[in-house]
Amino acid sequence: MGKVVDDEHEETEAEREGKEALEAENTFGASWRIMLFRGVRDDNVELVKRVCETHPAAIHEHFTSGMKEWELQWDSLRWYEFSNATALYIASSYSSDKITEWLLQNGVDPDTVCYSSQTAIHCIGQCTYKQDAATRIEKMLKAPREPPQPPIVPTLFAKIGYEDAMKTVYEEVVNPEDPDGQKLRRAKRVTETVVRCKISATYKSYWLPPKTNYELRLRAAKSPEWKIERTQATHKIVTQLLPGTVYEVQVRAKNIAGWSAFTEVMEIKTPDAKKEEKDAGEEEESKETEEEKAKRQEAEKKAKRKASIL
């Protein structure tokens, strides 16, 4: 998710273990929910990360609600407690302190209610108790909430379009009853071509839960004024922009602790309207030339036929 892969990067032992675990699960046709459950239970951060690459919202949801009873029974003696559980609730129950830390760093809400109206702090070590890990988990869950990490750097696209817009203009006409007197004003509806530019931004990040509040700001490069757009969507389209202009875009996210930092500034230039208009003019000129050529050829044919008759 927004990660640059280095071809020369050497896999760590933990990454290899996560990859091998995922491949082993796939061998038996296990669903991603089972893989996520086992990764959280076994404190396997790499396996959980790999599942999140394809199911980014899973760490925030009650993902076990989509599992069958027998799947839970196979992997846990206390399966009934996990029929509607989050990853953090499961991690706390199994004293998976590494997973707990990773989940909290990635914006998971520790106050999400699960089995019997319990949250993660109520079930520390219920399935597997490890004293040091349980103490660490309790400390992490009781720590003050912090603002979220910034979203992923937005992916930007710019488009230009042309629309025929109607407008009213006024023209002066001669008064037929008094030609030499004051002219009359007459309303007239005309059509004009209007240039419409827009920029779309996408910034979906797995460490930010659904319905996160986002603030996207945009400005023409070096302008002192920002245009602010607030939304809970991870995709935003900003319209009414100028053609042939470089724009700067940033995004930030908010939770109950406050706003994150903004992402780094991304720049994008809207298409040049003059170039589009020039291309259109060239096409029209080319079209007229073809028409003239056809007329000339028709005239030549007529002249040949007339000459043959004579």
TIFITOR-351070 format. One record per residue (C-alpha): residue in three letters; residue number from 0; x, y, z. Coordinates in nm, 3 decimals. Example, Ala and Ser with C-alpha at 12.3 -4.5 7.8 and 13.67 -1.06 7.14 Angstrom:
REM TIFITOR-351070
+-----+-----+---------+---------+---------+
|  aa |   i |      xx |      yy |      zz |
+-----+-----+---------+---------+---------+
| ALA |   0 |   1.230 |  -0.450 |   0.780 |
| SER |   1 |   1.367 |  -0.106 |   0.714 |
+-----+-----+---------+---------+---------+
END
This chain:
REM TIFITOR-351070
+-----+-----+---------+---------+---------+
|  aa |   i |      xx |      yy |      zz |
+-----+-----+---------+---------+---------+
| MET |   0 |   0.000 |   0.000 |   0.000 |
| GLY |   1 |   0.195 |   0.298 |  -0.125 |
| LYS |   2 |   0.517 |   0.103 |  -0.067 |
| VAL |   3 |   0.802 |   0.127 |  -0.314 |
| VAL |   4 |   0.947 |  -0.217 |  -0.382 |
| ASP |   5 |   1.322 |  -0.229 |  -0.429 |
| ASP |   6 |   1.425 |  -0.510 |  -0.663 |
| GLU |   7 |   1.753 |  -0.538 |  -0.475 |
| HIS |   8 |   1.580 |  -0.561 |  -0.136 |
| GLU |   9 |   1.677 |  -0.876 |   0.052 |
| GLU |  10 |   1.395 |  -1.047 |   0.241 |
| THR |  11 |   1.436 |  -1.061 |   0.617 |
| GLU |  12 |   1.377 |  -1.383 |   0.807 |
| ALA |  13 |   1.046 |  -1.246 |   0.941 |
| GLU |  14 |   0.930 |  -1.158 |   0.589 |
| ARG |  15 |   1.020 |  -1.505 |   0.463 |
| GLU |  16 |   0.827 |  -1.663 |   0.749 |
| GLY |  17 |   0.523 |  -1.450 |   0.669 |
| LYS |  18 |   0.544 |  -1.537 |   0.299 |
| GLU |  19 |   0.586 |  -1.909 |   0.372 |
| ALA |  20 |   0.293 |  -1.902 |   0.614 |
| LEU |  21 |   0.070 |  -1.733 |   0.360 |
| GLU |  22 |   0.170 |  -1.977 |   0.087 |
| ALA |  23 |   0.113 |  -2.269 |   0.323 |
| GLU |  24 |  -0.239 |  -2.145 |   0.401 |
| ASN |  25 |  -0.314 |  -2.102 |   0.032 |
| THR |  26 |  -0.206 |  -2.459 |  -0.028 |
| PHE |  27 |  -0.502 |  -2.578 |   0.179 |
| GLY |  28 |  -0.743 |  -2.327 |   0.029 |
| ALA |  29 |  -0.785 |  -2.129 |   0.353 |
| SER |  30 |  -0.970 |  -1.800 |   0.325 |
| TRP |  31 |  -0.803 |  -1.469 |   0.398 |
| ARG |  32 |  -1.011 |  -1.444 |   0.717 |
| ILE |  33 |  -0.859 |  -1.767 |   0.849 |
| MET |  34 |  -0.512 |  -1.646 |   0.756 |
| LEU |  35 |  -0.572 |  -1.317 |   0.934 |
| PHE |  36 |  -0.707 |  -1.493 |   1.242 |
| ARG |  37 |  -0.403 |  -1.722 |   1.259 |
| GLY |  38 |  -0.159 |  -1.440 |   1.195 |
| VAL |  39 |  -0.306 |  -1.234 |   1.480 |
| ARG |  40 |  -0.329 |  -1.532 |   1.715 |
| ASP |  41 |   0.031 |  -1.640 |   1.647 |
| ASP |  42 |   0.171 |  -1.284 |   1.665 |
| ASN |  43 |   0.288 |  -1.310 |   1.303 |
| VAL |  44 |   0.310 |  -0.947 |   1.189 |
| GLU |  45 |   0.438 |  -1.028 |   0.840 |
| LEU |  46 |   0.146 |  -1.260 |   0.766 |
| VAL |  47 |  -0.103 |  -0.997 |   0.883 |
| LYS |  48 |   0.065 |  -0.733 |   0.666 |
| ARG |  49 |   0.040 |  -0.956 |   0.361 |
| VAL |  50 |  -0.332 |  -1.015 |   0.418 |
| CYS |  51 |  -0.384 |  -0.640 |   0.456 |
| GLU |  52 |  -0.227 |  -0.576 |   0.116 |
| THR |  53 |  -0.541 |  -0.723 |  -0.043 |
| HIS |  54 |  -0.793 |  -0.654 |   0.237 |
| PRO |  55 |  -0.683 |  -0.316 |   0.378 |
| ALA |  56 |  -0.993 |  -0.247 |   0.590 |
| ALA |  57 |  -0.990 |  -0.588 |   0.763 |
| ILE |  58 |  -0.789 |  -0.474 |   1.066 |
| HIS |  59 |  -1.062 |  -0.224 |   1.156 |
| GLU |  60 |  -1.363 |  -0.450 |   1.108 |
| HIS |  61 |  -1.532 |  -0.739 |   1.291 |
| PHE |  62 |  -1.385 |  -0.964 |   1.024 |
| THR |  63 |  -1.465 |  -1.294 |   1.199 |
| SER |  64 |  -1.837 |  -1.234 |   1.141 |
| GLY |  65 |  -1.772 |  -1.365 |   0.790 |
| MET |  66 |  -1.621 |  -1.694 |   0.916 |
| LYS |  67 |  -1.810 |  -2.020 |   0.959 |
| GLU |  68 |  -1.842 |  -2.170 |   1.307 |
| TRP |  69 |  -1.635 |  -2.475 |   1.219 |
| GLU |  70 |  -1.353 |  -2.250 |   1.098 |
| LEU |  71 |  -1.339 |  -2.079 |   1.436 |
| GLN |  72 |  -1.379 |  -2.409 |   1.623 |
| TRP |  73 |  -1.080 |  -2.551 |   1.436 |
| ASP |  74 |  -0.851 |  -2.266 |   1.539 |
| SER |  75 |  -0.971 |  -2.177 |   1.888 |
| LEU |  76 |  -1.121 |  -2.355 |   2.190 |
| ARG |  77 |  -1.300 |  -2.035 |   2.284 |
| TRP |  78 |  -1.431 |  -1.986 |   1.932 |
| TYR |  79 |  -1.769 |  -1.850 |   2.049 |
| GLU |  80 |  -1.594 |  -1.538 |   2.187 |
| PHE |  81 |  -1.458 |  -1.458 |   1.843 |
| SER |  82 |  -1.773 |  -1.489 |   1.633 |
| ASN |  83 |  -1.783 |  -1.110 |   1.594 |
| ALA |  84 |  -1.432 |  -0.996 |   1.683 |
| THR |  85 |  -1.172 |  -0.749 |   1.560 |
| ALA |  86 |  -0.803 |  -0.821 |   1.509 |
| LEU |  87 |  -0.714 |  -0.616 |   1.817 |
| TYR |  88 |  -0.958 |  -0.811 |   2.037 |
| ILE |  89 |  -0.805 |  -1.141 |   1.920 |
| ALA |  90 |  -0.449 |  -1.012 |   1.966 |
| SER |  91 |  -0.527 |  -0.904 |   2.321 |
| SER |  92 |  -0.687 |  -1.241 |   2.402 |
| TYR |  93 |  -0.376 |  -1.430 |   2.285 |
| SER |  94 |  -0.121 |  -1.185 |   2.434 |
| SER |  95 |   0.007 |  -1.102 |   2.086 |
| ASP |  96 |   0.192 |  -0.787 |   2.185 |
| LYS |  97 |   0.372 |  -0.732 |   1.852 |
| ILE |  98 |   0.044 |  -0.746 |   1.662 |
| THR |  99 |  -0.122 |  -0.521 |   1.920 |
| GLU | 100 |   0.151 |  -0.260 |   1.878 |
| TRP | 101 |   0.130 |  -0.277 |   1.498 |
| LEU | 102 |  -0.249 |  -0.247 |   1.498 |
| LEU | 103 |  -0.247 |   0.057 |   1.728 |
| GLN | 104 |   0.024 |   0.221 |   1.518 |
| ASN | 105 |  -0.202 |   0.174 |   1.218 |
| GLY | 106 |  -0.500 |   0.352 |   1.366 |
| VAL | 107 |  -0.712 |   0.067 |   1.503 |
| ASP | 108 |  -0.966 |   0.190 |   1.759 |
| PRO | 109 |  -0.903 |   0.024 |   2.100 |
| ASP | 110 |  -1.256 |   0.106 |   2.214 |
| THR | 111 |  -1.435 |  -0.105 |   1.954 |
| VAL | 112 |  -1.688 |  -0.332 |   2.128 |
| CYS | 113 |  -1.684 |  -0.709 |   2.061 |
| TYR | 114 |  -1.800 |  -1.018 |   2.257 |
| SER | 115 |  -2.033 |  -0.944 |   2.552 |
| SER | 116 |  -1.980 |  -0.569 |   2.508 |
| GLN | 117 |  -1.611 |  -0.609 |   2.587 |
| THR | 118 |  -1.324 |  -0.416 |   2.434 |
| ALA | 119 |  -0.964 |  -0.532 |   2.386 |
| ILE | 120 |  -0.854 |  -0.422 |   2.734 |
| HIS | 121 |  -1.115 |  -0.649 |   2.899 |
| CYS | 122 |  -0.983 |  -0.972 |   2.745 |
| ILE | 123 |  -0.604 |  -0.949 |   2.782 |
| GLY | 124 |  -0.458 |  -1.301 |   2.802 |
| GLN | 125 |  -0.793 |  -1.483 |   2.821 |
| CYS | 126 |  -0.681 |  -1.748 |   2.572 |
| THR | 127 |  -0.304 |  -1.740 |   2.617 |
| TYR | 128 |  -0.151 |  -1.555 |   2.909 |
| LYS | 129 |   0.207 |  -1.430 |   2.885 |
| GLN | 130 |   0.285 |  -1.198 |   3.174 |
| ASP | 131 |   0.535 |  -0.965 |   3.005 |
| ALA | 132 |   0.331 |  -0.942 |   2.687 |
| ALA | 133 |   0.005 |  -0.890 |   2.880 |
| THR | 134 |   0.160 |  -0.609 |   3.085 |
| ARG | 135 |   0.285 |  -0.442 |   2.768 |
| ILE | 136 |  -0.052 |  -0.476 |   2.596 |
| GLU | 137 |  -0.235 |  -0.323 |   2.893 |
| LYS | 138 |   0.006 |  -0.029 |   2.891 |
| MET | 139 |  -0.044 |   0.027 |   2.519 |
| LEU | 140 |  -0.424 |   0.007 |   2.544 |
| LYS | 141 |  -0.434 |   0.256 |   2.832 |
| ALA | 142 |  -0.201 |   0.506 |   2.666 |
| PRO | 143 |  -0.356 |   0.836 |   2.550 |
| ARG | 144 |  -0.477 |   0.833 |   2.191 |
| GLU | 145 |  -0.258 |   1.004 |   1.935 |
| PRO | 146 |  -0.349 |   1.165 |   1.602 |
| PRO | 147 |  -0.335 |   0.921 |   1.309 |
| GLN | 148 |  -0.054 |   0.876 |   1.064 |
| PRO | 149 |  -0.094 |   1.085 |   0.748 |
| PRO | 150 |  -0.274 |   0.913 |   0.460 |
| ILE | 151 |  -0.082 |   0.769 |   0.170 |
| VAL | 152 |   0.049 |   1.029 |  -0.075 |
| PRO | 153 |  -0.247 |   1.098 |  -0.309 |
| THR | 154 |  -0.251 |   0.967 |  -0.664 |
| LEU | 155 |  -0.360 |   1.250 |  -0.894 |
| PHE | 156 |  -0.522 |   1.270 |  -1.237 |
| ALA | 157 |  -0.618 |   1.584 |  -1.431 |
| LYS | 158 |  -0.881 |   1.612 |  -1.704 |
| ILE | 159 |  -1.014 |   1.886 |  -1.927 |
| GLY | 160 |  -1.352 |   1.909 |  -2.092 |
| TYR | 161 |  -1.552 |   2.147 |  -2.305 |
| GLU | 162 |  -1.918 |   2.225 |  -2.247 |
| ASP | 163 |  -2.170 |   2.431 |  -2.439 |
| ALA | 164 |  -2.317 |   2.677 |  -2.194 |
| MET | 165 |  -2.613 |   2.906 |  -2.259 |
| LYS | 166 |  -2.601 |   3.269 |  -2.154 |
| THR | 167 |  -2.809 |   3.581 |  -2.209 |
| VAL | 168 |  -2.662 |   3.879 |  -2.391 |
| TYR | 169 |  -2.826 |   4.208 |  -2.482 |
| GLU | 170 |  -2.805 |   4.383 |  -2.816 |
| GLU | 171 |  -2.929 |   4.722 |  -2.931 |
| VAL | 172 |  -3.189 |   4.728 |  -3.209 |
| VAL | 173 |  -3.364 |   5.008 |  -3.392 |
| ASN | 174 |  -3.707 |   5.099 |  -3.259 |
| PRO | 175 |  -3.940 |   5.038 |  -3.557 |
| GLU | 176 |  -4.183 |   5.297 |  -3.420 |
| ASP | 177 |  -3.912 |   5.563 |  -3.382 |
| PRO | 178 |  -3.615 |   5.479 |  -3.608 |
| ASP | 179 |  -3.432 |   5.799 |  -3.520 |
| GLY | 180 |  -3.497 |   5.772 |  -3.148 |
| GLN | 181 |  -3.329 |   5.577 |  -2.870 |
| LYS | 182 |  -3.247 |   5.219 |  -2.956 |
| LEU | 183 |  -3.407 |   4.929 |  -2.777 |
| ARG | 184 |  -3.226 |   4.655 |  -2.583 |
| ARG | 185 |  -3.323 |   4.302 |  -2.678 |
| ALA | 186 |  -3.227 |   3.988 |  -2.486 |
| LYS | 187 |  -3.066 |   3.711 |  -2.684 |
| ARG | 188 |  -2.967 |   3.357 |  -2.583 |
| VAL | 189 |  -2.629 |   3.247 |  -2.715 |
| THR | 190 |  -2.414 |   2.938 |  -2.675 |
| GLU | 191 |  -2.050 |   2.958 |  -2.578 |
| THR | 192 |  -1.786 |   2.691 |  -2.520 |
| VAL | 193 |  -1.668 |   2.675 |  -2.159 |
| VAL | 194 |  -1.347 |   2.503 |  -2.049 |
| ARG | 195 |  -1.389 |   2.276 |  -1.745 |
| CYS | 196 |  -1.081 |   2.135 |  -1.567 |
| LYS | 197 |  -1.084 |   1.894 |  -1.274 |
| ILE | 198 |  -0.838 |   1.699 |  -1.061 |
| SER | 199 |  -0.917 |   1.365 |  -0.897 |
| ALA | 200 |  -0.721 |   1.248 |  -0.592 |
| THR | 201 |  -0.711 |   0.897 |  -0.440 |
| TYR | 202 |  -0.554 |   0.833 |  -0.097 |
| LYS | 203 |  -0.695 |   0.508 |   0.044 |
| SER | 204 |  -0.475 |   0.386 |   0.331 |
| TYR | 205 |  -0.520 |   0.060 |   0.523 |
| TRP | 206 |  -0.413 |   0.220 |   0.852 |
| LEU | 207 |  -0.712 |   0.455 |   0.842 |
| PRO | 208 |  -1.052 |   0.301 |   0.924 |
| PRO | 209 |  -1.369 |   0.351 |   0.720 |
| LYS | 210 |  -1.547 |   0.684 |   0.778 |
| THR | 211 |  -1.225 |   0.862 |   0.872 |
| ASN | 212 |  -1.249 |   1.238 |   0.827 |
| TYR | 213 |  -1.014 |   1.373 |   0.561 |
| GLU | 214 |  -0.915 |   1.723 |   0.461 |
| LEU | 215 |  -0.782 |   1.780 |   0.111 |
| ARG | 216 |  -0.634 |   2.115 |   0.026 |
| LEU | 217 |  -0.542 |   2.241 |  -0.319 |
| ARG | 218 |  -0.395 |   2.560 |  -0.459 |
| ALA | 219 |  -0.232 |   2.694 |  -0.771 |
| ALA | 220 |   0.144 |   2.657 |  -0.724 |
| LYS | 221 |   0.290 |   2.924 |  -0.493 |
| SER | 222 |  -0.052 |   3.080 |  -0.433 |
| PRO | 223 |  -0.107 |   3.191 |  -0.070 |
| GLU | 224 |  -0.467 |   3.066 |  -0.062 |
| TRP | 225 |  -0.573 |   2.701 |  -0.033 |
| LYS | 226 |  -0.904 |   2.555 |  -0.147 |
| ILE | 227 |  -1.025 |   2.323 |   0.132 |
| GLU | 228 |  -1.238 |   2.011 |   0.073 |
| ARG | 229 |  -1.351 |   1.789 |   0.365 |
| THR | 230 |  -1.491 |   1.441 |   0.318 |
| GLN | 231 |  -1.505 |   1.087 |   0.457 |
| ALA | 232 |  -1.435 |   0.937 |   0.114 |
| THR | 233 |  -1.091 |   0.818 |   0.004 |
| HIS | 234 |  -1.143 |   0.965 |  -0.344 |
| LYS | 235 |  -1.214 |   1.330 |  -0.416 |
| ILE | 236 |  -1.273 |   1.527 |  -0.736 |
| VAL | 237 |  -1.208 |   1.902 |  -0.735 |
| THR | 238 |  -1.371 |   2.096 |  -1.019 |
| GLN | 239 |  -1.379 |   2.452 |  -1.159 |
| LEU | 240 |  -1.001 |   2.465 |  -1.208 |
| LEU | 241 |  -0.798 |   2.664 |  -1.458 |
| PRO | 242 |  -0.642 |   2.500 |  -1.765 |
| GLY | 243 |  -0.264 |   2.491 |  -1.809 |
| THR | 244 |  -0.204 |   2.549 |  -1.437 |
| VAL | 245 |   0.018 |   2.365 |  -1.190 |
| TYR | 246 |  -0.168 |   2.274 |  -0.871 |
| GLU | 247 |  -0.035 |   2.158 |  -0.535 |
| VAL | 248 |  -0.233 |   1.897 |  -0.338 |
| GLN | 249 |  -0.206 |   1.769 |   0.020 |
| VAL | 250 |  -0.425 |   1.546 |   0.238 |
| ARG | 251 |  -0.453 |   1.481 |   0.613 |
| ALA | 252 |  -0.673 |   1.264 |   0.836 |
| LYS | 253 |  -0.845 |   1.308 |   1.172 |
| ASN | 254 |  -0.943 |   1.090 |   1.468 |
| ILE | 255 |  -1.065 |   1.176 |   1.819 |
| ALA | 256 |  -0.713 |   1.289 |   1.915 |
| GLY | 257 |  -0.687 |   1.542 |   1.633 |
| TRP | 258 |  -0.548 |   1.593 |   1.284 |
| SER | 259 |  -0.250 |   1.413 |   1.138 |
| ALA | 260 |   0.027 |   1.595 |   0.957 |
| PHE | 261 |  -0.033 |   1.669 |   0.589 |
| THR | 262 |   0.110 |   1.442 |   0.324 |
| GLU | 263 |   0.398 |   1.575 |   0.120 |
| VAL | 264 |   0.299 |   1.823 |  -0.151 |
| MET | 265 |   0.210 |   1.660 |  -0.483 |
| GLU | 266 |   0.200 |   1.868 |  -0.801 |
| ILE | 267 |  -0.003 |   1.816 |  -1.117 |
| LYS | 268 |  -0.066 |   2.035 |  -1.420 |
| THR | 269 |  -0.406 |   2.064 |  -1.580 |
| PRO | 270 |  -0.416 |   2.024 |  -1.962 |
| ASP | 271 |  -0.351 |   2.333 |  -2.173 |
| ALA | 272 |  -0.678 |   2.461 |  -2.322 |
| LYS | 273 |  -0.500 |   2.653 |  -2.598 |
| LYS | 274 |  -0.335 |   2.339 |  -2.727 |
| GLU | 275 |  -0.669 |   2.157 |  -2.727 |
| GLU | 276 |  -0.831 |   2.444 |  -2.915 |
| LYS | 277 |  -0.541 |   2.454 |  -3.163 |
| ASP | 278 |  -0.575 |   2.084 |  -3.228 |
| ALA | 279 |  -0.946 |   2.128 |  -3.286 |
| GLY | 280 |  -0.871 |   2.416 |  -3.528 |
| GLU | 281 |  -0.620 |   2.205 |  -3.715 |
| GLU | 282 |  -0.876 |   1.925 |  -3.749 |
| GLU | 283 |  -1.131 |   2.171 |  -3.885 |
| GLU | 284 |  -0.876 |   2.313 |  -4.129 |
| SER | 285 |  -0.788 |   1.960 |  -4.240 |
| LYS | 286 |  -1.157 |   1.884 |  -4.285 |
| GLU | 287 |  -1.208 |   2.192 |  -4.503 |
| THR | 288 |  -0.908 |   2.097 |  -4.715 |
| GLU | 289 |  -1.059 |   1.752 |  -4.777 |
| GLU | 290 |  -1.386 |   1.913 |  -4.885 |
| GLU | 291 |  -1.206 |   2.144 |  -5.122 |
| LYS | 292 |  -1.013 |   1.849 |  -5.262 |
| ALA | 293 |  -1.336 |   1.658 |  -5.324 |
| LYS | 294 |  -1.488 |   1.957 |  -5.504 |
| ARG | 295 |  -1.178 |   1.997 |  -5.718 |
| GLN | 296 |  -1.178 |   1.630 |  -5.813 |
| GLU | 297 |  -1.548 |   1.647 |  -5.903 |
| ALA | 298 |  -1.483 |   1.954 |  -6.118 |
| GLU | 299 |  -1.199 |   1.777 |  -6.296 |
| LYS | 300 |  -1.422 |   1.478 |  -6.370 |
| LYS | 301 |  -1.690 |   1.704 |  -6.517 |
| ALA | 302 |  -1.429 |   1.882 |  -6.728 |
| LYS | 303 |  -1.298 |   1.546 |  -6.860 |
| ARG | 304 |  -1.649 |   1.429 |  -6.947 |
| LYS | 305 |  -1.722 |   1.756 |  -7.129 |
| ALA | 306 |  -1.393 |   1.731 |  -7.320 |
| SER | 307 |  -1.468 |   1.371 |  -7.429 |
| ILE | 308 |  -1.811 |   1.476 |  -7.559 |
| LEU | 309 |  -1.660 |   1.755 |  -7.763 |
+-----+-----+---------+---------+---------+
END
